[in-house]
Amino acid sequence: MKLIEATREFQIRYYRWAKSEFETEINNAFPNLRTFRNGPIWEAFQFLQQLNKNEQLTLAHSLLKRFHSDAIKLLGEGCSDEEKCWLNKFDKTRAQFNESALNVASIQKIKYASKSKLRKAMGATFAKVYRERCVNMQIGKDWDPWFEMKIAGWIVTTRFTFGRHESMINYYHSIESEAKIPNLEFPPEFWMPAMRLEHLMSFASWLGICGQTQWMHLAGGDVDEACEAVIKFCGQFFEAVPGLLKGLEFESITEGVIAGAQS
């Protein structure tokens, strides 16, 4: 199987899985969206609460189609006029939420958790839960942590970032080859993968709400709760990955490997 064939098949499976996840979220009254206290996911929840169930599903489908555009093209699908209408209303409402949030933040004086505290807490929490499943972990003082698991011959990488100025946790997954492209300007652990099946996957992005899943403006007492939420969403994804990769095992890829790549 060529890499491009595997990538296309994965995109379709990923979209269909995400669609099922969003529909489950709606049918269960948003158990995950309602846990966010601010940011784009909270904004989406506020908007969705104003709609009836059919309208919620219509908006969800439009968000999914916009984000998973490659899969939609492969499937020959498109947004209906009704879906486009709800998507437009959602985008306009989010712009108003963003303006309001900035005004509130400018007058609040809260002591937020430092980047170093968030980095230490998130790295330790993830390692405690998933250490035995990881084939590699990078946890240090000078860089944001990341963790690697080997599933179906691919390396599933989970990375964390914490923002430069704001108190925030952000995470995402990538599915990459174990082989790397050598770059002698950097240590081997920082070399780019020779192949990448998918990148920047997280709760908010697979639902199509926004590109990043962020817990923002975290005070000291919010840190443990945010870390536990990250673990929950990571577990949700890890549970789905074997099925998403069935038949797309790395060993089945016969074309697409970059010459000179090393493990």
N, C-alpha and C positions, 0 to 999 in steps of 0.2 A: 504493500500500500504506500502511495506517495504521501509525503507530509501534507500537501495541500488537500488531499482527499480526506485525510484524518482530521485536519483542522475544520473542514467544512462539516463533516459529520458531527464533530464535537460541538460546533456552534449551534447546530440544529438541536442536538440533545440538551445542551445547556439552556437554550431558549425554552424548550418544552418543559424542562424541569422547573425553570424559574416561573413560568406561567402557572404551573401547578402550585408552586409555593405561594404565589401572590393570591391565587384563588382560595387556597387554604387559609391564608391570613385574613381575607375578607370574611369567609364563612365562619371563622372562629372569633370574629369581632376584634381583630387586630391585637393579638396578644404581644407581638414583638414591637410593632410601631408605637404602641402606647407607652413603652418603657423609656422612650427618649424624651428629654425635658426641654430640648432646644435644637436648633439646627434644621437642616433640610428635611430630615425624616420626621421630626416633630411637626414641621410645617405641612408635610404631606398628610399626616394623620389628622391635623386640624381641618384640612380641606375635605378629606374623605368622609369625616363624620357628618358633614353637611349634606351628603348625598344619600339617596336610597341605594339599595343593593345593586340594582341593575346599572345605575349610573357609576357606582364604585367599580364594577367589573369592566364597564366600558372604558373608564379612565385607566384602570390597571392595564388593560390590553393595549391601549395607545402608548402608555409609558414603556411597556415591554417591547413593543414594535419599534419605537424610536431608539431604544438603547441597543437592542439586538438586531440592528439593521441588516447585518450581513446574513444572519439566519433567515430573516424575512425575505430577502432577495432570493435566497436559495429555494425557499418554499413557495415563492411566487405570491406572497401575501402583501397586503397593504393596509393603510389606515382608511377606515370609512369616514365620511363627512362628519358623522356624529363623534367619532373618536378624535378627529382633528379639532372639533369644537371644544370638547372637554379638555383636551391637551392645552389649547390656547387659554382657556379659563384658568387652568391650574398654573400655568407659567405666569400669568398676570398676578394671580393671588400671591404666589411665592415672592414676587418682586416687592409687593407691599409688606409681606412678612419680614423680608430682609431689611427694609428701611426701618421698620418698627423696632426690630431687634437691635440695630445699631444705635438707635436713640436710647433704648433702655440700658444697653451696655455702657454708654457714655456717662450715665449718672450713677451707676452702681459701683460701690467700692467693696469688693469681696476679695478675700485672700484666697487665691487659687493655688492648686497643687503645682509644684515646680516640675519642669521637664524631667529632671533627674529622678524625682520621686515616681513619676508616672512610668518612666523607662524601667526603673528597678522593679516596681510592683508588677507591671505587665509581663516583663521577662520572667520573673520568678513564678507568676501564676501559670503562664503557659507551660513552662518547663515542668512544673509540678504535675500537671495533668497529662502532658504528651511526651515527656522525656523519653520513655521507653519506645515510642513509635518513631522517634527522630533518628535519622542517620547522621545528621550534622546539626549543630546549634552554634550560633554566634551571639554571645552575650558579653558585651564589654562596656567599659566606661566611655569610650570615644566614638561609638557608633550605635545606631538603633539596632535592636535585636532582630534576628531572623532565624527561622527553623526550617529544616528540610526533612520530609518524609519520602520514602520510596514506595510508590503505588503503581502497579501495572508497568513497571520498568521506568516510569517517569518520576522526576523529582517534583513533588508538590511543595512549593516554598510559601511560607507565611511570614510576611514582613510587617513591621510596625514603625510608624512615625509619630511624632509628638508635637510638631509645630515649633516654630522658632520663638514666638512671642506669646501666643495664647496657650492656655492649659487645655490640651486636647490629646485624645488617643485616636489613631487611625490605623486600620489594618487592611491587608489585601493578600490574596493568594495568586500564585502563578503556577502553571504546569509547564515544566521545562525539561530539557535533556540533562542527563548527568554529565555528558561531555561539554566542555567549555571551549571558548575561543581564547587562546593564549594572548595575554597582553602584559608584557614584561614591565610596564610602568606601574602595575598594581600587583598585590599579592594574589595567589590563585583563588582565594575565596571570593574575590571581587571580579573575577572574569565573567564575561557575559556567556549565557548558554548558547550552545551551537544551534539548538532548535527550541522553539517555544510554541506550545499548543494553544495556550490562552494566558492572558495577563490581566492584572488589576481586577480580580473577582472578589466581591464582598457582598454583604447583605443588601446594602442600598443599591449597588450597581446591578446585581442580578435581577432585582425588582424593577430597575429602570428609573428609580426615584432621583438618584444623583450619582456622580462618579465615585464618591468616597463615602465610606461609613465612618462617621466621626462622633465621638462623645466629646462635647465641647464645654468650656467654662467649668471645669471640674474643681470643686473645692475639696479640701482634704477628706471630708467624710463621704465623698462620692466615688473615690478611687476604687475601692474594693468592689462596689456594685458594678462599675463600668468594666472592670477586668472580668468579672463573672459573666457579664453580657457578651463580651468578646469571645470568651470560651464557648458559650452556648452557640453562637453563630458559626464559629469555627467547627464545632462538632456537627452541626447541621450540614455543613459543606463536606466534611470528611466522610460522613455517612453516605453521601450521594456519589462521591468521586468514583468508587469502584464500578458502579453501574454506568456512569458517564463514560468511563474508559474501557468498558468491556468490548473486546474486538479491536480496540485501538491501542493495544499494548505497544510499548516502545519497540520491542523486538520485531513487530510486524511492519515497521516503517523501513522501506527499502530505498526510498529516494528522498532527498531533502537534507541530508547530513552535510554540514559544511566541511570541506576538506581541511585537514590540519587540526581539527578539534581534538581535544584531549579530555579524558575523564579526570 
